[in-house]
């Protein structure tokens, strides 16, 4: 499956080989495949569209950092204001393409707004998706093998890194996730009650349950305590309107204040300015909603 097809038809996440991928190469989860971030865009994201946004680092401290965990260290991209101080933390959670240039740019955008923004490479144990050219291969050899428990633990470690840095207000913690990271936003919001707020851009709400992903967001919507704003696309082949309606009903029962906004006439990935799905009007409005949501909830 190539980039121009991504978002036009649903993928069977339970059987990603159906997307034309290769079998798993058996990468061990006990070692880190990635110890540093790749530069530029993931190969599977090419060709990069002309609309791509590049945010400069003027007034920022920005670059790669290394986060310690029990089994080693994994890389992350961090951006924050250069002016001395402690800043609210925004975890930026990647798409299936990993922490490539678009996700790094999102960190810089939030840093320009006064945040300690950090994007951990959450596939570091399973594989380097930056060098893969096919989305089916990314899904089968890496994405399908990343446990929710691992993601939650690595996000916890990222928060601990921010807290220990001396530059962050970890008590003012938010999260913004895109695509794969949009689903992770819902999952982490359930995991960490100290999260002030989260924003989930078009993350899958069902269809990914497995031994290492025990529940879909739609299964625990009514149990959420953390306010999550879902930003979804009206013509998304991955997330159907009836699924969004069911998720919204569950959220109303939760008492968390979570809600979902659907942008009519746009597709999955409407925020990704390097992809054909990019919609500048929807992306600009969604960014305002996301920023306002975090501010309103103390991030």
Secondary structure by P-SEA (a helix, b strand, c coil): cccccccccccccccccccccccccccccccccccccccccccccccccccbbbbbccccbbbbbbbbcccbbbbbbbbccccbbbbbbbbbbbccccccaaaaaaaaaaaaaccbbbbcccccccccccccccaaaaaacccccccaaaaaaaaaaaaaaaaacccccccbbbbbbccaaaaaaaaaaaacccccbbbbccccccccccccccccccccccccccbbbbbbbcccccccaaaaaaaaaaaaaacccccccccccccccccccccccccaaaaaaaaaaaaaaaaaacc
